[in-house]
């Protein structure tokens, strides 16, 4: 039998489980959303040759400058760029990547980016995942 003081704990755990359930659903069901990764297929079908332009066309919200709540926060309001988990530069450096080499492009929310890579990601991260090629 549950004691009265354990009921709030059980309810809290149940609410957390329900709240997190949406994070683990498949992003492949239905059309892409503003936060879903840009797939290799989308890159091939977008009709541009520049990776920066592809991101601007397919997920324009990723490149929108964020509103600063405090002046001089030291950021241009654009996400930082990472490729294969390594810092690469600013979102403008997307132009340096060939779309044919990219498997997926993801936006990482600032809170998740700070947890993963540390401080300095107040505008989030655009992460590039390379195409896996077999070794010959």
DSSP file (Angstrom, degrees, kcal/mol; ACC not computed):
  #  RESIDUE AA STRUCTURE BP1 BP2  ACC     N-H-->O    O-->H-N    N-H-->O    O-->H-N    TCO  KAPPA ALPHA  PHI   PSI    X-CA   Y-CA   Z-CA
    1    1 A X              0   0    0      0, 0.0     2,-0.2     0, 0.0     0, 0.0   0.000 360.0 360.0 360.0 136.4    0.0    0.0    0.0
    2    2 A X        -     0   0    0      1,-0.1     2,-0.2     2,-0.0     5,-0.0  -0.532 360.0-129.5 -76.2 138.4    1.3    3.5   -0.9
    3    3 A X    >>  -     0   0    0     -2,-0.2     3,-1.3     1,-0.1     4,-0.8  -0.522  24.4-111.3 -81.8 157.2    1.9    5.9    1.9
    4    4 A X  H 3> S+     0   0    0      1,-0.3     4,-0.6     2,-0.2     3,-0.5   0.819 115.8  53.9 -60.2 -34.1    0.4    9.4    1.6
    5    5 A X  H 34 S+     0   0    0      1,-0.2     4,-0.5     2,-0.2    -1,-0.3   0.653 103.9  56.5 -78.6 -13.6    3.8   11.1    1.3
    6    6 A X  H <> S+     0   0    0     -3,-1.3     4,-2.2     1,-0.1    -1,-0.2   0.639  88.3  76.8 -89.9 -14.5    4.8    8.8   -1.7
    7    7 A X  H  X S+     0   0    0     -4,-0.8     4,-2.6    -3,-0.5     5,-0.2   0.930  93.1  49.8 -62.6 -46.7    1.7    9.7   -3.8
    8    8 A X  H  X S+     0   0    0     -4,-0.6     4,-2.4     1,-0.2    -1,-0.2   0.884 110.5  52.0 -59.9 -35.9    3.1   13.1   -4.9
    9    9 A X  H  > S+     0   0    0     -4,-0.5     4,-2.3     2,-0.2    -1,-0.2   0.931 110.4  46.8 -64.4 -45.6    6.4   11.5   -5.8
   10   10 A X  H  X S+     0   0    0     -4,-2.2     4,-2.2     1,-0.2    -2,-0.2   0.913 113.4  49.0 -62.7 -43.5    4.6    8.9   -8.0
   11   11 A X  H  X S+     0   0    0     -4,-2.6     4,-2.4     2,-0.2    -1,-0.2   0.898 110.0  51.8 -64.1 -40.3    2.5   11.6   -9.6
   12   12 A X  H  X S+     0   0    0     -4,-2.4     4,-2.3    -5,-0.2    -2,-0.2   0.925 110.3  47.9 -62.0 -45.4    5.6   13.8  -10.3
   13   13 A X  H  X S+     0   0    0     -4,-2.3     4,-2.3     1,-0.2    -1,-0.2   0.900 111.5  50.9 -62.4 -41.1    7.4   10.9  -12.0
   14   14 A X  H  X S+     0   0    0     -4,-2.2     4,-2.2     1,-0.2    -2,-0.2   0.909 110.3  49.1 -64.2 -42.0    4.3   10.1  -14.1
   15   15 A X  H  X S+     0   0    0     -4,-2.4     4,-2.5     2,-0.2    -2,-0.2   0.894 111.0  49.8 -65.0 -39.9    4.0   13.8  -15.2
   16   16 A X  H  X S+     0   0    0     -4,-2.3     4,-2.1     2,-0.2    -1,-0.2   0.921 110.5  50.5 -64.2 -43.1    7.7   13.9  -16.2
   17   17 A X  H  X S+     0   0    0     -4,-2.3     4,-0.9     1,-0.2    -2,-0.2   0.908 112.5  46.3 -62.2 -42.3    7.4   10.7  -18.2
   18   18 A X  H  < S+     0   0    0     -4,-2.2     4,-0.5     1,-0.2     3,-0.4   0.908 112.3  51.0 -66.7 -41.2    4.4   12.0  -20.0
   19   19 A X  H  < S+     0   0    0     -4,-2.5     3,-0.4     1,-0.2    -2,-0.2   0.833 113.6  44.4 -65.4 -33.5    6.1   15.4  -20.7
   20   20 A X  H >X S+     0   0    0     -4,-2.1     3,-1.4     1,-0.2     4,-0.5   0.605  89.8  86.9 -86.3 -12.6    9.2   13.7  -22.1
   21   21 A X  G >< S+     0   0    0     -4,-0.9     3,-1.1    -3,-0.4    -1,-0.2   0.844  82.2  59.4 -59.4 -35.0    7.4   11.2  -24.3
   22   22 A X  G >4 S+     0   0    0     -4,-0.5     3,-1.1    -3,-0.4    -1,-0.3   0.747  93.7  66.1 -66.6 -23.7    7.1   13.6  -27.2
   23   23 A X  G <4 S+     0   0    0     -3,-1.4    -1,-0.2     1,-0.2    -2,-0.2   0.737  99.1  52.3 -69.4 -22.1   10.9   14.0  -27.4
   24   24 A X  G << S+     0   0    0     -3,-1.1    -1,-0.2    -4,-0.5    -2,-0.2   0.220  82.0 112.6-104.0  14.5   11.3   10.4  -28.5
   25   25 A X  S <  S-     0   0    0     -3,-1.1     2,-0.2     1,-0.1    -3,-0.0  -0.491  77.8 -92.1 -83.1 159.4    8.8   10.3  -31.4
   26   26 A X    >   -     0   0    0     -2,-0.1     3,-0.6     1,-0.1    -1,-0.1  -0.483  22.1-156.5 -73.9 136.8   10.1    9.8  -34.9
   27   27 A X  T 3  S+     0   0    0      1,-0.2    -1,-0.1    -2,-0.2     6,-0.1   0.519  86.4  74.9 -85.8  -6.5   10.8   13.0  -36.9
   28   28 A X  T 3  S+     0   0    0      4,-0.1     2,-0.8     8,-0.0    -1,-0.2   0.526  70.5  98.1 -84.7  -4.7   10.3   11.0  -40.2
   29   29 A X  S <  S-     0   0    0     -3,-0.6     2,-0.1     2,-0.1    -4,-0.0  -0.748  91.4 -18.1 -88.9 113.5    6.5   10.9  -39.8
   30   30 A X  S    S-     0   0    0     -2,-0.8     3,-0.1     2,-0.0     2,-0.0  -0.272 105.6 -25.7  90.0-177.0    4.9   13.6  -41.9
   31   31 A X  S    S-     0   0    0      1,-0.1    -2,-0.1    -2,-0.1     0, 0.0  -0.274  79.1 -86.5 -69.9 157.1    6.3   16.8  -43.4
   32   32 A X        -     0   0    0      1,-0.1     2,-0.2    -4,-0.1    -1,-0.1  -0.303  42.4-147.9 -63.4 146.3    9.3   18.5  -41.9
   33   33 A X    >   -     0   0    0     -6,-0.1     3,-0.6    -3,-0.1    -1,-0.1  -0.536  34.0 -91.9-105.0 177.3    8.7   21.0  -39.1
   34   34 A X  T 3  S+     0   0    0      1,-0.2    28,-0.1    -2,-0.2    27,-0.1   0.753 126.6  36.3 -62.4 -24.3   10.7   24.1  -38.2
   35   35 A X  T 3  S+     0   0    0      2,-0.1    72,-0.4    26,-0.0    -1,-0.2   0.487  89.8 109.9-109.1  -5.0   12.9   22.2  -35.8
   36   36 A X  S <  S-     0   0    0     -3,-0.6    -4,-0.0     1,-0.1     3,-0.0  -0.411  78.4 -95.1 -72.3 149.8   13.2   18.8  -37.6
   37   37 A X        -     0   0    0      1,-0.1     2,-0.6    69,-0.1    69,-0.2  -0.202  33.9-114.1 -60.6 152.3   16.6   18.0  -39.1
   38   38 A X  E     -A  105   0A   0     67,-3.3    67,-2.1    -3,-0.1     2,-0.1  -0.810  39.1-147.0 -86.7 122.4   17.4   18.8  -42.7
   39   39 A X  E  >  -A  104   0A   0     -2,-0.6     4,-2.2    65,-0.2    65,-0.2  -0.400  23.5-109.1 -89.7 165.5   17.8   15.5  -44.5
   40   40 A X  H  > S+     0   0    0     63,-0.9     4,-2.2     1,-0.2     5,-0.2   0.873 120.2  54.4 -57.2 -40.0   20.1   14.5  -47.3
   41   41 A X  H  > S+     0   0    0      2,-0.2     4,-1.9     1,-0.2    -1,-0.2   0.911 106.8  49.8 -63.8 -43.8   17.0   14.2  -49.5
   42   42 A X  H  > S+     0   0    0      1,-0.2     4,-0.9     2,-0.2    -2,-0.2   0.909 110.2  51.1 -62.1 -41.4   15.8   17.7  -48.7
   43   43 A X  H >< S+     0   0    0     -4,-2.2     3,-0.6     1,-0.2     5,-0.4   0.912 111.2  48.0 -61.3 -42.3   19.3   19.1  -49.5
   44   44 A X  H 3< S+     0   0    0     -4,-2.2     3,-0.4     1,-0.2    -1,-0.2   0.834 116.7  43.1 -67.4 -32.2   19.2   17.3  -52.9
   45   45 A X  H 3< S+     0   0    0     -4,-1.9    -1,-0.2     1,-0.2    -2,-0.2   0.491  89.5  86.8 -93.6  -3.7   15.7   18.6  -53.7
   46   46 A X  S << S-     0   0    0     -4,-0.9    -1,-0.2    -3,-0.6    -2,-0.1   0.711  87.7-130.6 -77.6 -18.4   16.0   22.2  -52.6
   47   47 A X        +     0   0    0     -3,-0.4     2,-0.3    -4,-0.4    -3,-0.1   0.628  69.5 102.4  84.4  12.6   17.4   23.5  -55.9
   48   48 A X        -     0   0    0     -5,-0.4    -1,-0.3     1,-0.1    -2,-0.1  -0.906  57.3-151.4-124.9 158.6   20.4   25.5  -54.5
   49   49 A X  S    S+     0   0    0     -2,-0.3    50,-0.5    -3,-0.1     2,-0.4   0.600  73.1  83.0-102.3 -14.1   24.1   24.6  -54.4
   50   50 A X     >  -     0   0    0      1,-0.1     4,-2.1    48,-0.1     5,-0.1  -0.792  67.6-146.5 -98.0 130.9   25.2   26.5  -51.3
   51   51 A X  H  > S+     0   0    0     46,-0.6     4,-2.3    -2,-0.4     5,-0.2   0.882 100.3  52.7 -63.8 -40.2   24.6   25.0  -47.9
   52   52 A X  H  > S+     0   0    0      1,-0.2     4,-2.6     2,-0.2    -1,-0.2   0.932 111.1  47.3 -60.2 -45.7   24.0   28.3  -46.2
   53   53 A X  H  > S+     0   0    0      1,-0.2     4,-2.2     2,-0.2    -2,-0.2   0.863 109.2  54.7 -64.2 -36.2   21.3   29.1  -48.8
   54   54 A X  H  X S+     0   0    0     -4,-2.1     4,-3.1     2,-0.2     5,-0.3   0.930 110.8  44.5 -63.1 -45.3   19.8   25.6  -48.4
   55   55 A X  H  X S+     0   0    0     -4,-2.3     4,-2.7     1,-0.2     7,-0.2   0.917 112.8  52.1 -65.1 -42.6   19.4   26.2  -44.6
   56   56 A X  H  < S+     0   0    0     -4,-2.6    -1,-0.2    -5,-0.2    -2,-0.2   0.866 116.7  40.4 -60.1 -36.8   18.0   29.7  -45.2
   57   57 A X  H  < S+     0   0    0     -4,-2.2     3,-0.4    -5,-0.2    -2,-0.2   0.912 123.4  36.1 -78.0 -45.4   15.5   28.2  -47.7
   58   58 A X  H  < S+     0   0    0     -4,-3.1    -3,-0.2     1,-0.2    -2,-0.2   0.850 135.8  14.4 -83.0 -36.4   14.5   25.1  -45.8
   59   59 A X    ><  +     0   0    0     -4,-2.7     3,-1.8    -5,-0.3     4,-0.5  -0.550  66.4 168.2-138.0  69.9   14.6   26.3  -42.1
   60   60 A X  G >  S+     0   0    0     -3,-0.4     3,-1.1     1,-0.3     4,-0.3   0.778  72.8  66.9 -58.9 -28.3   14.7   30.1  -42.1
   61   61 A X  G >  S+     0   0    0      1,-0.2     3,-0.8     2,-0.2    -1,-0.3   0.772  89.5  65.3 -64.0 -25.7   14.1   30.3  -38.4
   62   62 A X  G <  S+     0   0    0     -3,-1.8    17,-0.6     1,-0.2    -1,-0.2   0.816 107.2  41.2 -65.3 -29.7   17.4   28.7  -37.7
   63   63 A X  G <  S+     0   0    0     -3,-1.1     2,-0.3    -4,-0.5    -1,-0.2   0.328  86.3 116.2-103.4   5.9   19.2   31.7  -39.1
   64   64 A X  S <  S-     0   0    0     -3,-0.8     2,-0.1    -4,-0.3    15,-0.1  -0.592  73.7-111.8 -75.9 133.3   17.0   34.4  -37.7
   65   65 A X        -     0   0    0     -2,-0.3     2,-0.2    13,-0.1    13,-0.2  -0.420  32.0-125.1 -64.0 136.9   18.8   36.7  -35.3
   66   66 A X        -     0   0    0     11,-1.2     2,-0.3    -2,-0.1    -1,-0.1  -0.577  25.4-106.3 -83.2 147.3   17.6   36.2  -31.7
   67   67 A X        -     0   0    0     -2,-0.2     2,-0.5     1,-0.1    -1,-0.1  -0.573  32.9-130.6 -74.3 132.1   16.3   39.2  -29.8
   68   68 A X        -     0   0    0     -2,-0.3     3,-0.1     1,-0.1    -1,-0.1  -0.719  18.4-170.1 -86.5 127.5   18.8   40.4  -27.1
   69   69 A X  S    S+     0   0    0     -2,-0.5     2,-0.4     1,-0.2    -1,-0.1   0.723  81.3  37.4 -86.6 -23.6   17.4   40.9  -23.6
   70   70 A X  S >  S-     0   0    0      0, 0.0     3,-0.5     0, 0.0    -1,-0.2  -0.988  92.3-115.1-126.0 137.2   20.6   42.5  -22.5
   71   71 A X  T 3  S+     0   0    0     -2,-0.4    -2,-0.0     1,-0.2     0, 0.0  -0.334  93.7  19.4 -66.8 152.6   22.8   44.8  -24.6
   72   72 A X  T 3   +     0   0    0      1,-0.1    -1,-0.2     3,-0.1     0, 0.0   0.893  66.7 157.6  57.7  47.6   26.3   43.7  -25.5
   73   73 A X    <   -     0   0    0     -3,-0.5    -1,-0.1     2,-0.2     3,-0.1   0.495  58.8-115.5 -79.4  -1.6   25.8   39.9  -24.9
   74   74 A X  S    S+     0   0    0      1,-0.2     2,-0.3     2,-0.0    -3,-0.0   0.756  79.3 101.7  80.1  24.1   28.7   39.2  -27.2
   75   75 A X        -     0   0    0     47,-0.0    -1,-0.2     1,-0.0    -2,-0.2  -0.980  68.2-137.8-140.0 151.1   26.8   37.4  -29.9
   76   76 A X        -     0   0    0     -2,-0.3     3,-0.1     2,-0.2    -1,-0.0   0.418  56.1-107.0 -86.8   2.8   25.5   38.3  -33.4
   77   77 A X  S    S+     0   0    0      1,-0.3   -11,-1.2   -12,-0.2     2,-0.3   0.504  85.5 112.9  87.4   4.1   22.2   36.5  -32.6
   78   78 A X  S    S-     0   0    0    -13,-0.2    -1,-0.3     1,-0.1    -2,-0.2  -0.799  71.9 -98.8-109.4 152.5   23.1   33.5  -34.9
   79   79 A X        -     0   0    0    -17,-0.6    12,-1.1    -2,-0.3    46,-0.3  -0.228  35.5-112.8 -64.2 156.2   23.8   29.9  -34.0
   80   80 A X  E     -Cb  90 125A   0     44,-2.1    46,-3.0    10,-0.2     2,-0.5  -0.580  31.9-122.7 -82.5 152.2   27.3   28.6  -33.7
   81   81 A X  E     +Cb  89 126A   0      8,-3.4     7,-3.2    -2,-0.2     8,-1.5  -0.872  28.8 179.3-105.8 129.7   28.3   25.9  -36.3
   82   82 A X  E     -Cb  87 127A   0     44,-2.6    46,-2.7    -2,-0.5     2,-0.4  -0.970   9.0-164.8-123.4 143.0   29.6   22.5  -35.3
   83   83 A X  E >  S-Cb  86 128A   0      3,-2.6     3,-1.4    -2,-0.4    46,-0.2  -0.991  78.1 -13.0-128.5 123.5   30.6   19.7  -37.7
   84   84 A X  T 3  S-     0   0    0     44,-2.6    -1,-0.1    -2,-0.4    45,-0.1   0.895 129.9 -53.9  50.7  45.0   30.9   16.2  -36.5
   85   85 A X  T 3  S+     0   0    0     43,-0.3     2,-0.4     1,-0.2    -1,-0.3   0.576 115.8 111.9  73.1  11.6   30.8   17.4  -32.9
   86   86 A X  E <  S-C   83   0A   0     -3,-1.4    -3,-2.6     0, 0.0    -1,-0.2  -0.948  75.3-106.4-119.2 138.4   33.7   19.9  -33.4
   87   87 A X  E     +C   82   0A   0     -2,-0.4    -5,-0.3    -5,-0.2     3,-0.1  -0.351  40.3 169.3 -60.2 135.5   33.3   23.7  -33.3
   88   88 A X  E     -     0   0A   0     -7,-3.2     2,-0.3     1,-0.4    -6,-0.2   0.643  45.2 -96.2-121.5 -28.0   33.6   25.2  -36.8
   89   89 A X  E     -C   81   0A   0     -8,-1.5    -8,-3.4     3,-0.0    -1,-0.4  -0.999  63.0 -19.5 148.2-144.8   32.6   28.8  -36.6
   90   90 A X  E >   -C   80   0A   0     -2,-0.3     3,-1.8   -10,-0.2   -10,-0.2  -0.448  67.0 -97.1 -95.8 172.0   29.5   30.9  -37.2
   91   91 A X  G >  S+     0   0    0    -12,-1.1     3,-1.7     1,-0.3     4,-0.2   0.790 120.7  68.4 -58.6 -27.5   26.4   30.0  -39.2
   92   92 A X  G >  S+     0   0    0      1,-0.3     3,-1.5     2,-0.1    -1,-0.3   0.782  85.1  70.6 -63.7 -24.8   27.9   31.9  -42.1
   93   93 A X  G X   +     0   0    0     -3,-1.8     3,-1.8     1,-0.3    -1,-0.3   0.511  69.8  91.4 -72.7  -2.6   30.6   29.2  -42.4
   94   94 A X  G X  S+     0   0    0     -3,-1.7     3,-1.8     1,-0.3   -43,-0.3   0.809  73.0  71.9 -56.6 -28.2   27.9   26.8  -43.7
   95   95 A X  G <  S+     0   0    0     -3,-1.5    -1,-0.3     1,-0.3   -44,-0.2   0.724  86.5  64.6 -60.8 -21.8   29.0   28.1  -47.1
   96   96 A X  G <  S+     0   0    0     -3,-1.8     2,-0.4    -4,-0.1    -1,-0.3   0.600  87.6  86.4 -79.2 -11.4   32.3   26.2  -46.8
   97   97 A X  S <  S-     0   0    0     -3,-1.8   -46,-0.6    -4,-0.2     2,-0.5  -0.734  74.1-132.6 -98.8 138.2   30.5   22.8  -46.8
   98   98 A X    >   -     0   0    0     -2,-0.4     3,-1.8     1,-0.1     4,-0.3  -0.746  12.4-141.9 -85.1 127.3   29.6   20.8  -49.9
   99   99 A X  G >  S+     0   0    0     -2,-0.5     3,-1.5   -50,-0.5    -1,-0.1   0.794  97.7  67.3 -61.3 -28.0   26.1   19.5  -49.7
  100  100 A X  G 3  S+     0   0    0      1,-0.3    -1,-0.3   -57,-0.1   -56,-0.0   0.713  99.8  51.4 -65.7 -19.3   27.1   16.2  -51.3
  101  101 A X  G <  S+     0   0    0     -3,-1.8    30,-2.8    29,-0.1     2,-0.5   0.424  92.1  95.9 -95.1   0.0   29.1   15.4  -48.2
  102  102 A X  E <   + D   0 130A   0     -3,-1.5    28,-0.2    -4,-0.3     3,-0.1  -0.794  42.1 179.2-103.5 130.3   26.3   16.1  -45.7
  103  103 A X  E    S-     0   0A   0     26,-2.9   -63,-0.9    -2,-0.5     2,-0.3   0.846  73.6 -12.9 -86.1 -42.9   24.0   13.4  -44.3
  104  104 A X  E     -AD  39 129A   0     25,-1.6    25,-2.9   -65,-0.2     2,-0.4  -0.992  50.6-146.8-160.3 151.1   22.0   15.7  -42.1
  105  105 A X  E     -AD  38 128A   0    -67,-2.1   -67,-3.3    -2,-0.3     2,-0.3  -0.997  24.8-172.7-125.1 129.8   21.9   19.2  -40.6
  106  106 A X  E     - D   0 127A   0     21,-2.9    21,-3.1    -2,-0.4     2,-0.5  -0.893  21.4-138.6-123.3 149.8   20.3   19.7  -37.2
  107  107 A X  E     - D   0 126A   0    -72,-0.4     2,-0.5    -2,-0.3    19,-0.2  -0.932  19.5-157.7-101.9 132.2   19.5   22.7  -35.0
  108  108 A X  E     - D   0 125A   0     17,-3.2    17,-2.1    -2,-0.5     5,-0.1  -0.956  20.5-120.4-113.2 122.7   20.3   22.2  -31.3
  109  109 A X     >  -     0   0    0     -2,-0.5     4,-2.9    15,-0.2     5,-0.2  -0.210  27.1-111.5 -57.5 147.0   18.4   24.4  -28.8
  110  110 A X  H  > S+     0   0    0      1,-0.2     4,-2.5     2,-0.2     5,-0.2   0.855 116.7  50.9 -52.3 -40.8   20.6   26.7  -26.6
  111  111 A X  H  > S+     0   0    0      2,-0.2     4,-1.8     1,-0.2    -1,-0.2   0.929 114.3  43.2 -64.8 -44.0   19.9   24.7  -23.4
  112  112 A X  H  > S+     0   0    0      2,-0.2     4,-2.1     1,-0.2    -2,-0.2   0.882 113.8  52.3 -67.5 -37.8   20.8   21.4  -25.1
  113  113 A X  H  X>S+     0   0    0     -4,-2.9     4,-3.3     2,-0.2     5,-0.5   0.894 108.7  49.8 -65.5 -40.2   23.9   23.0  -26.7
  114  114 A X  H  X5S+     0   0    0     -4,-2.5     4,-1.5    -5,-0.2    -1,-0.2   0.893 111.4  49.0 -66.1 -39.2   25.1   24.3  -23.4
  115  115 A X  H  <5S+     0   0    0     -4,-1.8    -2,-0.2    -5,-0.2    -1,-0.2   0.899 119.7  38.1 -64.2 -39.9   24.7   20.9  -21.8
  116  116 A X  H  <5S+     0   0    0     -4,-2.1    -2,-0.2     2,-0.1    -3,-0.2   0.901 135.5  14.5 -80.5 -43.7   26.6   19.2  -24.7
  117  117 A X  H  <5S-     0   0    0     -4,-3.3    -3,-0.2     1,-0.3     2,-0.2   0.469 103.2-116.5-116.3  -4.7   29.3   21.7  -25.5
  118  118 A X     << -     0   0    0     -4,-1.5    -1,-0.3    -5,-0.5     3,-0.2  -0.522  56.6 -18.5  98.5-169.1   29.4   24.2  -22.6
  119  119 A X  S    S+     0   0    0      1,-0.2     0, 0.0    -2,-0.2     0, 0.0  -0.168 101.2  64.0 -72.4 166.1   28.8   27.9  -22.4
  120  120 A X  S    S+     0   0    0    -40,-0.0    -1,-0.2   -45,-0.0     3,-0.1   0.652  70.1 103.2  96.5  18.6   28.7   30.3  -25.3
  121  121 A X    >   +     0   0    0     -3,-0.2     3,-1.9   -11,-0.1    -7,-0.2  -0.239  29.1 140.0-124.3  43.3   25.8   28.8  -27.2
  122  122 A X  T 3  S+     0   0    0      1,-0.3   -12,-0.2    -9,-0.1    -1,-0.1   0.653  78.5  43.3 -65.3 -15.4   23.1   31.4  -26.3
  123  123 A X  T 3  S-     0   0    0      1,-0.4    -1,-0.3   -45,-0.2   -44,-0.2   0.238 115.4-115.0-112.3  11.3   21.7   31.2  -29.9
  124  124 A X    <   -     0   0    0     -3,-1.9   -44,-2.1   -45,-0.1    -1,-0.4  -0.284  31.0 -83.1  86.3-174.1   21.9   27.5  -30.3
  125  125 A X  E     -bD  80 108A   0    -17,-2.1   -17,-3.2   -46,-0.3     2,-0.6  -0.987  15.3-147.1-134.8 140.5   24.0   25.4  -32.6
  126  126 A X  E     -bD  81 107A   0    -46,-3.0   -44,-2.6    -2,-0.4     2,-0.5  -0.964  28.5-161.7-102.2 122.0   23.6   24.2  -36.2
  127  127 A X  E     -bD  82 106A   0    -21,-3.1   -21,-2.9    -2,-0.6     2,-0.5  -0.901   7.9-154.0-113.2 130.6   25.2   20.8  -36.4
  128  128 A X  E     -bD  83 105A   0    -46,-2.7   -44,-2.6    -2,-0.5     2,-0.5  -0.873   3.5-160.7-103.1 132.0   26.4   19.1  -39.5
  129  129 A X  E     - D   0 104A   0    -25,-2.9   -26,-2.9    -2,-0.5   -25,-1.6  -0.962  21.0-130.5-111.9 122.1   26.6   15.3  -39.7
  130  130 A X  E     - D   0 102A   0     -2,-0.5     2,-0.3   -28,-0.2   -28,-0.3  -0.290  24.8-100.5 -70.4 154.1   28.8   14.0  -42.5
  131  131 A X        -     0   0    0    -30,-2.8     2,-0.6   -28,-0.1    -1,-0.1  -0.572  38.7-122.0 -68.7 132.3   27.7   11.3  -44.9
  132  132 A X        -     0   0    0     -2,-0.3     2,-0.4    -3,-0.1    -1,-0.1  -0.703  31.9-169.4 -82.5 119.5   29.1    8.0  -43.9
  133  133 A X        -     0   0    0     -2,-0.6     2,-0.1     1,-0.0    -3,-0.0  -0.889  24.2-113.6-110.8 141.0   31.3    6.6  -46.7
  134  134 A X        -     0   0    0     -2,-0.4     2,-0.3     1,-0.1    -1,-0.0  -0.465  32.0-116.5 -72.2 142.6   32.6    3.0  -46.7
  135  135 A X              0   0    0     -2,-0.1    -1,-0.1     1,-0.1     0, 0.0  -0.606 360.0 360.0 -79.5 137.2   36.3    2.6  -46.4
  136  136 A X              0   0    0     -2,-0.3    -1,-0.1     0, 0.0    -2,-0.0   0.393 360.0 360.0-113.5 360.0   38.0    1.1  -49.4
